[in-house]
Amino acid sequence: MIRLLCCILLLATATTSQIDQKKLTGQSPNPKNLLEKETLAAFNLMKAAAAKDGINLTVVSGYRSFTRQTQIWNRKYKKYAAQGMEPDAIFDKIVEYSTVPGTSRHHWGTDMDLIDANATYSGSVLVPSKFHGTGPFCKLKDWMEKHSSEYDFELVYTMNDNRTGFKYEPWHYSYVPLSRKRYNDYLTTIDLVSFLRSENIMGMDKISEERINRYLEEHIKGVNPKLKD
């Protein structure tokens, strides 16, 4: 009987771990691409406050699945491979802005890319220059710098010369109470090299282990210190 109970407990623990890892890597079912409920509730409060100042906070990218991130990755990898680039060089090029599938913070339902839908703009919206100078989203940027922390949102990829990894993204905000836990869980439960080698991600069998580990240190960990413990 004791042996049976131990087996059941081990099975339950393994199942929970598997579910957690799928959630961390964007592989859990989420057909409607919903943000976490707590994240959405906090965002709606912030959106209502911004509206009083004439800003229409709008999410242009929220939850993103592993499948969607893999499509983005494979398309870019195929493009650069056709240009004759070597695997590690392709990796370097893609991760200037795009994440490796299974490592995106957008998998967690806690992160979002924001614009002001009341602003007048054209073309691509997620461009740093549009958030500075006379750009259409300067009012949004100024408002978020003053008020986002009041609603537990922080910029992820800050303008900081000492920060490694992804380039500055003035549009990408994270809900700290949930994303900080996801971040710590990710670092303690995901064996990144083994995970990436086991998935059907273009070129990943050719990318060096050293490059993947450097990505972990520089990109996954290269975030705003407020998003860490």
MIFI-628517 format. One record per residue (C-alpha): residue number from 1; z, x, y. Coordinates in steps of 0.25 Angstrom, whole numbers, plus 5000, padded with zeros to 4 digits. Layout:
R    k     z     x     y
R  NUM     Z     X     Y
...
//
This chain:
R    k     z     x     y
R    1  5000  5000  5000
R    2  5004  5011  5010
R    3  4991  5018  5007
R    4  4983  5005  5009
R    5  4990  5003  5023
R    6  4987  5018  5027
R    7  4972  5016  5023
R    8  4972  5003  5031
R    9  4978  5010  5043
R   10  4969  5022  5042
R   11  4957  5012  5042
R   12  4962  5005  5054
R   13  4964  5018  5062
R   14  4950  5023  5058
R   15  4943  5009  5062
R   16  4951  5009  5075
R   17  4946  5024  5078
R   18  4932  5020  5075
R   19  4932  5008  5084
R   20  4938  5017  5095
R   21  4928  5027  5094
R   22  4916  5017  5094
R   23  4922  5012  5107
R   24  4923  5025  5113
R   25  4909  5029  5109
R   26  4902  5016  5113
R   27  4900  5011  5099
R   28  4908  4999  5099
R   29  4901  4985  5100
R   30  4900  4981  5114
R   31  4887  4973  5115
R   32  4889  4968  5129
R   33  4892  4982  5134
R   34  4906  4977  5140
R   35  4916  4986  5147
R   36  4930  4986  5142
R   37  4937  4973  5147
R   38  4948  4981  5155
R   39  4937  4990  5161
R   40  4929  4977  5165
R   41  4941  4970  5171
R   42  4945  4982  5180
R   43  4930  4983  5184
R   44  4930  4969  5188
R   45  4942  4971  5197
R   46  4936  4983  5204
R   47  4923  4976  5205
R   48  4929  4964  5212
R   49  4937  4974  5222
R   50  4924  4981  5225
R   51  4916  4968  5228
R   52  4926  4965  5239
R   53  4920  4978  5246
R   54  4906  4974  5243
R   55  4904  4982  5231
R   56  4898  4976  5218
R   57  4903  4985  5207
R   58  4893  4984  5196
R   59  4893  4991  5182
R   60  4879  4997  5179
R   61  4884  5003  5166
R   62  4897  5000  5159
R   63  4899  5000  5144
R   64  4888  5008  5137
R   65  4887  5008  5122
R   66  4884  5020  5113
R   67  4871  5015  5109
R   68  4867  5013  5124
R   69  4871  5028  5127
R   70  4864  5033  5115
R   71  4851  5026  5120
R   72  4853  5033  5133
R   73  4856  5046  5126
R   74  4844  5046  5116
R   75  4834  5042  5127
R   76  4838  5054  5136
R   77  4839  5064  5124
R   78  4825  5060  5119
R   79  4820  5062  5134
R   80  4826  5076  5135
R   81  4822  5080  5121
R   82  4808  5077  5124
R   83  4808  5087  5135
R   84  4812  5098  5126
R   85  4827  5099  5130
R   86  4837  5105  5120
R   87  4848  5095  5114
R   88  4860  5101  5122
R   89  4851  5101  5135
R   90  4848  5087  5132
R   91  4862  5084  5131
R   92  4866  5091  5144
R   93  4855  5083  5151
R   94  4859  5069  5146
R   95  4874  5071  5148
R   96  4872  5073  5163
R   97  4873  5058  5165
R   98  4872  5052  5151
R   99  4883  5052  5141
R  100  4882  5055  5126
R  101  4882  5042  5118
R  102  4896  5039  5113
R  103  4903  5047  5125
R  104  4900  5038  5136
R  105  4912  5032  5144
R  106  4903  5020  5145
R  107  4906  5017  5130
R  108  4920  5014  5134
R  109  4918  5002  5142
R  110  4926  5008  5153
R  111  4916  5015  5162
R  112  4905  5009  5171
R  113  4894  5014  5181
R  114  4895  5006  5194
R  115  4887  5003  5206
R  116  4888  4993  5217
R  117  4878  4982  5215
R  118  4879  4978  5230
R  119  4873  4991  5234
R  120  4858  4992  5237
R  121  4852  5002  5227
R  122  4840  5005  5219
R  123  4836  5014  5207
R  124  4846  5020  5198
R  125  4861  5017  5202
R  126  4869  5028  5195
R  127  4865  5039  5204
R  128  4876  5047  5211
R  129  4869  5047  5225
R  130  4869  5032  5225
R  131  4885  5033  5226
R  132  4885  5043  5237
R  133  4880  5045  5251
R  134  4872  5032  5255
R  135  4870  5028  5241
R  136  4871  5013  5237
R  137  4884  5015  5229
R  138  4892  5023  5239
R  139  4901  5010  5243
R  140  4904  5008  5228
R  141  4907  5023  5226
R  142  4917  5023  5238
R  143  4923  5010  5233
R  144  4925  5015  5219
R  145  4931  5028  5224
R  146  4942  5020  5232
R  147  4945  5009  5222
R  148  4940  5012  5208
R  149  4953  5018  5204
R  150  4961  5005  5208
R  151  4954  4999  5196
R  152  4955  5011  5187
R  153  4941  5015  5188
R  154  4937  5030  5190
R  155  4924  5037  5191
R  156  4921  5045  5179
R  157  4911  5056  5183
R  158  4916  5061  5196
R  159  4910  5070  5206
R  160  4918  5082  5203
R  161  4912  5096  5201
R  162  4923  5100  5191
R  163  4920  5088  5182
R  164  4910  5091  5170
R  165  4901  5082  5163
R  166  4893  5070  5168
R  167  4888  5070  5182
R  168  4895  5062  5193
R  169  4893  5047  5192
R  170  4899  5040  5204
R  171  4896  5026  5196
R  172  4904  5028  5183
R  173  4918  5023  5183
R  174  4928  5021  5172
R  175  4940  5012  5170
R  176  4951  5022  5168
R  177  4961  5015  5159
R  178  4952  5013  5148
R  179  4942  5024  5149
R  180  4953  5035  5150
R  181  4958  5030  5136
R  182  4943  5030  5131
R  183  4941  5044  5136
R  184  4954  5049  5129
R  185  4950  5041  5116
R  186  4936  5047  5116
R  187  4941  5062  5117
R  188  4951  5060  5106
R  189  4943  5052  5096
R  190  4929  5056  5097
R  191  4923  5068  5091
R  192  4911  5069  5100
R  193  4903  5079  5092
R  194  4904  5071  5079
R  195  4902  5058  5085
R  196  4889  5062  5092
R  197  4884  5069  5080
R  198  4886  5056  5072
R  199  4879  5047  5081
R  200  4864  5044  5083
R  201  4862  5051  5097
R  202  4849  5059  5099
R  203  4851  5074  5099
R  204  4866  5074  5096
R  205  4864  5081  5083
R  206  4857  5092  5092
R  207  4867  5093  5103
R  208  4877  5105  5101
R  209  4892  5102  5098
R  210  4895  5111  5109
R  211  4887  5102  5119
R  212  4894  5090  5114
R  213  4908  5095  5116
R  214  4904  5100  5130
R  215  4900  5086  5133
R  216  4913  5081  5128
R  217  4921  5091  5137
R  218  4912  5090  5149
R  219  4907  5076  5149
R  220  4916  5067  5142
R  221  4928  5074  5148
R  222  4921  5076  5161
R  223  4926  5063  5168
R  224  4935  5060  5180
R  225  4949  5065  5177
R  226  4955  5051  5180
R  227  4948  5046  5167
R  228  4956  5055  5159
R  229  4971  5055  5156
//
